[in-house]
């Protein structure tokens, strides 16, 4: 079976289909669509617009109000394109795109804390094995209706979404504290000692570490801006949910991953994220989740790669990773950020240095 880790299955393609669908002509000029659709169209700009996030709740409230009258949730979405559950005419491609766009937006949430630490979470229901615009394409009305009406058992529960949002919030706080720490990399400073711990060994000079700090700063600033600016989108990669491809299974079992080729700031949260492991550096879930968030953002904003993970030991002084590799290793960056933010216990440091 071919891998589903393709460009067409990345969220960027999904977002484009959703944006085109919600902005297309042909929606019913009836209540509530005549008011709701323009709002949703404004929401979907180059990426989701935080100032128009309330339109998502408007959509969900409309489904609660009107689904009973329409007969069901699915019938209500069908009505957006002038279709009914008893229609005998096959829906057009454009009608299906519009319905799929509304289905995806119905399961999209904006989480923010006092206007900061904002993150978008797309939680497509578990029964989907492809993104809505793919799963509903070329299907008769009966099949579309049945798919929409299976229920709202979403990939991420309300509690899951809160944990993801908190991870972003904590990751931002760590990054901001690390940036403050990097203002002082003088010899003998606490920050210099932490740079030595995660990026140096006995032969690494303080000049080399000071120069590396100049690489860290701009990347961490970008991460802080993204986590604080309402551009980060968290979802799972729906197309690999049931794939039997070896690469897809590996991706599905991971904590999370990003696609560097994707212009939007998307983090794919997978099975490992919510699965506690004795090998985690951080034995608290909150610390583990925040580390993952920072780790993935360093891939996007710092160009890091995965040379070695914290659970295997990433202290260069142990000889398990070279300073050169540590300086491009995502987990080394994430662990340094946590350490610089004073978020690591002695046990956490020991586990990350020597491995579990």
Buried (B, 14 or more C-beta within 10 A) or exposed (E): EEBBBEEEBBBBBBBEBBBBBBBBEEBBEEEBBEEBBBBBBBBBEEBBBBEBBEBBEBBBEBBEEBBEEBBBBBBBBBBBBBBEBEBEEEBEEBBBBBBBBBBBBBBBBBBBEEEEBBBBBBBBBBEBBBBBBBBBBEBEBEEBBEBBBEEBEBBBEEEBBEBBBBBBBBBBBBBBBBBEBBEEBEEEEEBBEBBBBBBBBEEBEBEBBBEBBEBBBEBBBBBBEBBBBBBBBBBBBBBBBEBEBEEBBBBBEBBBBBBEEBEBBBBBBBBBBBEEEEEBBBBEBEBBBBBBBBBBBBBBBBEBEEBBBBBBBBBBBEEBBBBEBBBBBBBBBBBBBBBBBEBBEEEBBBBBBBBB
